Amino acid sequence: MCALLDPFGRKLEYLRVSVVDSCNLRCFYCRPSHACRPHSVRGEMTREDLVRVVTAGQAVGIRKVRLTGGEPLIRRDIVELVRDIAQIPGIDDLSLTTNGTLLEKLAAPLSAAGLKRVNISLDSLEDRNFEQITCGGKLQSILDGIDAAFAARLTPVKLNMVVMKGLNEHEVENFARLTIERDIQVRFIEYMPMLGQEETWQRYYLSFQEIMALCKKIAPLQLLPEETLSGPARYFRFQGAVGTVGFVTPVSQHFCADCNRLRLTADGKIKPCLFAADEIDLRPALAVGADLKPLFTEAAARKPANSETSPAARGATCGPLGMVEIGG
């Protein structure tokens, strides 16, 4: 199998595929006011074109695919898309990130189609707090979706919590306790500055060390061996716990040196780096049936050594798009 290498020797094997750039929730940190639209505004790729892109990526070294959005489960053909990608030889890990609101009905069909795992974004276990953070979302639908994921064996279930000072930091212990008796990976994510949110970021940011201290109020945490780790999170476990606690630290401890991913936006552009404006448009090649593999090679060659995560740099590099629109 081919290896897709960037200029710094990183082996790029992971493609995050944004299948839609809209969402049925309006989490304030993810969707700036201009992005709070009910329908896609950048234009979605067809299922056939998405399969063509993933197939080309696999031919040059991609073996791991994660479907994202926006909210990928609002896409009408999501089950069929999962089935098509799961059948591509060489794609040996297919997962999906969702807010979980539609997962109760879709978990079983997605599992049958070939999906392996789900990441569920969940920032509160309290009804009123969840409604505030998501601008009207209903917590019970996500809790039902988690149960459905377990029933469909989409495990381990990963719960992604963006920790925000004054909003949900008091819930960190409750999230961490979920790992004691269930096969759940709770991942605490540092609040990241986006789209001119400098003042918001300063107000809500909690560092990895502060979040870790809240978890340790329950019991000591044991760092898991490096060979058990994957992706940007560092994983720990309470003694005797079934699940794990992870920390994603884009601000306090950058993980660019180990980044192995490219991103495909919902409108057909490869982003070598999530927080850079650089994009490679695949649509002209798709329109004429041209070979897409050289464009993956070009994307790898243009992957930067690191991304700056200061508010000033983030606003300068991300342009007008929100996380919902770039498949974060």
C-alpha positions in Angstrom: 0.0 0.0 0.0 1.2 3.5 -0.8 2.3 5.9 2.0 1.1 9.5 1.9 3.9 11.6 3.5 4.0 15.3 4.2 7.3 17.4 4.1 7.9 16.6 7.8 7.8 12.9 7.5 4.3 12.5 9.0 2.4 9.6 7.5 -1.1 10.8 6.5 -3.6 7.9 6.9 -6.7 9.7 8.3 -9.3 11.6 6.3 -12.1 13.5 8.0 -15.0 13.9 5.6 -17.5 16.6 6.1 -20.7 15.4 4.5 -22.9 18.4 5.2 -22.1 21.9 6.5 -25.3 22.6 8.4 -26.5 21.4 11.8 -29.7 21.0 13.7 -28.2 22.5 16.9 -26.7 25.9 17.4 -23.9 25.5 20.0 -22.7 29.0 20.4 -19.0 28.2 20.2 -19.3 26.1 17.0 -21.8 28.2 15.0 -21.2 32.0 14.7 -24.3 34.0 14.0 -23.8 34.0 10.2 -23.6 30.2 10.2 -26.9 29.7 11.9 -28.7 28.7 8.7 -31.0 25.7 8.4 -29.6 24.6 5.1 -26.2 24.1 3.5 -24.8 27.2 2.0 -21.5 26.0 0.6 -22.9 23.2 -1.4 -22.8 19.5 -0.6 -21.0 16.8 -2.6 -23.0 13.9 -4.1 -22.6 10.5 -2.6 -20.9 9.3 -5.8 -18.3 12.0 -5.6 -17.6 11.4 -2.0 -17.0 7.8 -2.7 -14.7 8.7 -5.6 -12.7 11.0 -3.3 -12.3 8.4 -0.5 -11.4 5.7 -3.0 -8.7 8.0 -4.4 -7.5 8.7 -0.9 -7.3 5.0 -0.1 -5.2 4.5 -3.2 -2.5 6.8 -1.9 -2.5 5.7 1.7 -5.7 6.7 3.5 -7.0 3.8 5.6 -9.1 5.6 8.3 -12.2 7.7 7.6 -14.4 9.7 9.9 -17.6 11.3 8.7 -18.4 14.7 10.2 -20.5 17.7 9.5 -22.1 20.0 10.5 -24.3 17.2 11.7 -23.8 14.2 9.4 -27.0 12.4 10.4 -29.2 15.1 8.9 -27.9 14.0 5.5 -30.7 11.9 3.9 -28.4 9.3 2.3 -26.0 8.9 5.3 -26.7 5.2 5.7 -26.1 4.5 2.0 -22.9 6.6 2.1 -21.6 4.6 5.1 -22.3 1.4 3.2 -20.5 2.6 0.1 -17.4 3.7 2.0 -17.3 0.6 4.2 -17.1 -1.5 1.0 -13.9 0.3 -0.3 -11.0 -2.2 0.1 -8.3 -0.8 2.4 -10.6 1.4 4.5 -10.3 -0.5 7.7 -11.7 2.1 10.2 -14.9 4.0 9.5 -16.3 6.1 12.2 -18.6 9.1 12.6 -18.9 12.2 14.8 -22.5 13.3 15.7 -24.4 15.4 18.2 -26.5 12.3 18.8 -29.9 13.9 18.4 -30.8 11.5 15.5 -28.8 8.5 16.6 -31.6 6.6 18.4 -33.2 5.6 15.1 -30.0 5.5 13.0 -27.5 3.6 15.2 -28.7 0.1 14.1 -28.9 0.9 10.4 -25.5 2.6 10.5 -23.9 -0.3 12.3 -25.4 -2.8 9.8 -24.0 -0.6 6.9 -20.5 -0.9 8.3 -19.9 1.9 10.7 -17.6 0.9 13.5 -17.7 3.7 16.1 -19.3 7.0 17.0 -18.1 10.1 18.7 -20.9 12.0 20.3 -20.6 15.7 21.1 -22.2 16.4 24.5 -21.3 19.4 26.7 -23.8 19.0 29.6 -25.7 16.3 31.4 -28.2 18.9 32.8 -31.3 19.7 30.9 -31.3 23.5 31.3 -27.5 23.8 30.8 -27.6 21.7 27.7 -30.5 23.8 26.3 -28.5 27.0 27.0 -25.3 25.8 25.3 -27.0 24.3 22.3 -29.6 27.2 21.9 -32.6 25.0 22.5 -31.4 21.4 22.2 -33.1 18.6 24.2 -30.8 16.4 26.3 -32.9 13.3 26.4 -32.6 12.7 22.6 -28.8 12.5 23.0 -29.0 10.2 26.0 -31.3 7.9 24.0 -28.8 8.0 21.2 -26.0 6.9 23.5 -28.1 3.9 24.6 -28.8 3.1 20.9 -25.1 3.2 20.1 -24.4 0.7 22.8 -27.2 -1.5 21.6 -25.8 -1.4 18.1 -22.3 -2.2 19.4 -20.8 1.1 18.1 -18.3 0.9 20.8 -16.3 2.2 22.5 -18.7 5.2 22.6 -16.7 8.5 22.8 -18.3 11.5 24.4 -16.6 14.8 23.5 -17.1 17.6 26.1 -15.9 21.1 25.4 -15.2 22.4 28.9 -16.1 26.0 29.5 -15.4 28.0 32.7 -18.6 29.1 34.3 -20.9 27.1 32.0 -20.1 23.4 32.5 -16.9 23.0 34.5 -19.0 22.0 37.5 -20.1 18.9 35.4 -16.6 17.6 34.7 -16.7 15.1 37.6 -20.1 13.8 36.5 -18.8 13.2 33.0 -15.7 11.5 34.4 -17.8 9.2 36.6 -19.5 7.8 33.5 -16.3 5.9 32.6 -16.3 3.9 35.8 -19.1 1.4 34.9 -19.5 1.8 31.1 -17.3 1.3 28.1 -17.2 5.1 27.4 -14.3 7.3 26.5 -15.0 10.7 27.9 -12.8 13.2 26.1 -12.4 16.7 27.7 -11.6 19.3 25.0 -10.0 22.7 25.7 -12.1 25.6 24.4 -10.5 26.8 21.2 -10.6 30.5 20.0 -12.4 30.8 16.7 -13.7 33.5 14.4 -12.9 36.6 16.4 -14.1 35.1 19.7 -11.1 36.5 21.6 -13.2 37.8 24.5 -15.4 34.7 24.6 -12.3 32.5 24.6 -10.6 34.4 27.5 -13.8 34.2 29.5 -14.5 30.5 29.1 -11.0 28.8 28.6 -9.9 26.1 31.0 -6.5 24.5 30.6 -5.8 20.7 30.6 -4.2 21.0 34.0 -7.3 22.7 35.5 -9.7 20.1 33.9 -7.4 17.2 35.1 -7.5 18.6 38.7 -11.3 18.5 38.6 -11.2 14.8 37.6 -8.7 13.9 40.3 -11.3 15.0 42.9 -12.8 11.5 42.2 -9.7 9.4 42.4 -6.2 9.3 41.0 -5.9 8.8 37.2 -3.5 6.4 35.6 -1.9 7.3 32.3 -2.5 4.6 29.7 0.5 3.2 27.7 1.3 5.1 24.5 0.6 2.1 22.4 -3.1 2.2 23.4 -3.5 5.8 22.2 -4.7 7.2 18.9 -5.4 10.6 17.7 -4.9 13.9 19.6 -6.2 12.7 23.0 -4.1 11.5 26.0 -6.0 8.8 27.8 -6.2 8.0 31.5 -8.2 5.5 33.6 -9.5 5.4 37.1 -8.4 2.2 38.9 -10.9 -0.5 38.1 -12.9 1.6 35.6 -14.3 0.1 32.4 -13.9 3.2 30.3 -11.3 5.9 29.9 -10.9 9.7 30.4 -9.1 11.6 27.6 -7.9 15.1 27.2 -7.6 17.0 23.9 -5.3 20.0 24.3 -5.2 22.2 21.1 -4.3 25.3 23.1 -2.1 24.3 26.1 -0.2 21.4 24.5 -0.2 21.4 20.7 -0.3 18.0 19.0 0.6 19.2 15.4 3.8 17.1 15.4 1.8 13.9 15.4 -1.1 15.0 13.1 -1.9 12.3 10.5 -5.0 13.8 8.9 -6.4 15.7 6.0 -9.9 17.1 5.9 -12.5 17.2 3.1 -15.0 20.0 3.3 -18.6 19.5 2.4 -18.2 21.4 -0.8 -15.3 19.4 -2.1 -12.1 21.0 -0.9 -9.2 19.3 0.9 -7.8 21.2 3.9 -4.2 20.2 4.8 -4.8 21.9 8.2 -8.0 22.6 10.1 -6.9 26.0 11.2 -5.4 27.3 7.9 -7.1 29.0 5.0 -5.3 26.8 2.5 -7.7 24.6 0.5 -7.4 22.4 -2.7 -10.6 22.4 -4.7 -11.4 18.9 -6.0 -14.5 20.0 -7.9 -12.9 20.8 -11.3 -11.2 17.4 -11.4 -14.5 15.6 -10.3 -16.4 17.4 -13.0 -14.3 16.0 -15.8 -13.5 12.6 -14.2 -9.8 13.4 -13.7 -7.5 11.5 -11.4 -7.8 12.7 -7.9 -4.7 11.0 -6.5 -2.3 13.9 -7.4 -4.5 16.3 -5.5 -4.0 14.2 -2.4 -0.3 14.3 -3.0 -0.4 18.0 -3.4 -2.4 18.4 -0.2 0.2 16.4 1.7 3.0 18.5 0.3 1.2 21.7 1.5 0.5 20.5 5.1 2.2 23.0 7.5 4.5 22.0 10.3 2.0 23.3 12.9 -0.9 25.6 13.3 -1.0 28.7 15.5 -3.7 28.6 18.2 -3.6 32.1 19.5 -6.9 34.0 19.1 -5.2 36.5 16.7 -3.8 33.9 14.5 -6.9 31.8 14.5 -9.0 34.7 13.4 -6.5 35.5 10.6 -6.3 32.0 9.2 -9.8 30.7 9.5 -11.5 33.4 7.5 -15.3 33.7 7.8 -16.1 30.1 8.3 -17.2 28.5 11.6 -16.3 25.0 12.9 -19.7 23.8 11.6 -18.6 24.7 8.1 -15.1 23.2 8.0 -15.7 19.8 9.6 -13.8 20.3 12.8 
